[in-house]
Amino acid sequence: HELMEGSEVVGRRAPEEQPMTELERMRMESQERSYQRMVQGVVPLTARKRKENTEQMQGLQWATSFGTQVIVAFIGAFLLGYYFVETFVAPDSTSTKVVAG
């Protein structure tokens, strides 16, 4: 907050462009179109790697999510059985709760 004290937001100013002849302007536009065609299909290296990693990691992600779901299902089933015995069958029998869970 102290660093920004006294500062203000100002609008950007466009740089002063030197006047060009019609031929220079056409040449510059042609070069820009040529450059845009040349780089049309270029993808940043990081995006390409990210796509490759996603394809390679798809199987690992599926296996990890499946394993996590199995573990959560077992824990949930145990807790449900434990709660059922605690509530409806034998509230004082710890061994029955654990076996049913």
Secondary structure as the mmCIF struct_conf table of DSSP 4:
data_model
#
loop_
_struct_conf.conf_type_id
_struct_conf.id
_struct_conf.beg_label_comp_id
_struct_conf.beg_label_asym_id
_struct_conf.beg_label_seq_id
_struct_conf.end_label_comp_id
_struct_conf.end_label_asym_id
_struct_conf.end_label_seq_id
TURN_TY1_P TURN_TY1_P1 LEU A 3 GLY A 6
HELX_LH_PP_P HELX_LH_PP_P1 ALA A 14 PRO A 19
HELX_RH_AL_P HELX_RH_AL_P1 GLU A 22 MET A 38
TURN_TY1_P TURN_TY1_P2 VAL A 39 GLY A 41
HELX_RH_AL_P HELX_RH_AL_P2 LEU A 45 PHE A 84
HELX_RH_PI_P HELX_RH_PI_P1 VAL A 85 VAL A 89
TURN_TY1_P TURN_TY1_P3 PRO A 91 ASP A 92
HELX_RH_AL_P HELX_RH_AL_P3 THR A 94 ALA A 100
#
